[in-house]
């Protein structure tokens, strides 16, 4: 169940230490549910992005390749942060929330087709901006049974009153 905060004020109140920023050291948003990565999803992403590299879309050839099987695109994994993020934090009573961008992204480990992933998030900062608040979140996409994450990203979201 996602953590819920009410409005821009609720975001700014998360551990506030001053009028414009917060100290997020204890704001662990927890984990999303697990999401299965199936070949059909990988193929659909390949069609949408015109990235049909064989390590993603040819399971037979990929079985003999460097990863021992087909793997999801790194950008597919990154894009799945959208639904996974929605399971971590809900902000009510705002006019709009937008994805403002990414500060950092890395793909330390491949996501094999047939595996499951989930997101873990920690608030890095909350800053007041004109008409709202900017939330920077450290996100990690974990692969079930693996030590290395599939993706480590610092996402920036803005919420407006």
Secondary structure, 3 states (H helix, E strand, C coil): CCEEEEHHHHHHCCCECCCCEECCCCCEEEECCCEECCHHHHHHHHHHHCCCCHHHHCHHHHHCCCCCCCECCHHHHHHCHHHHHCCCEEEECCCEEEEEEEEEEECCCCCECCCEEEEEEEEEEEEEECCEEEEEEEEEEEECCCCCCCEEEEEEEEEEC
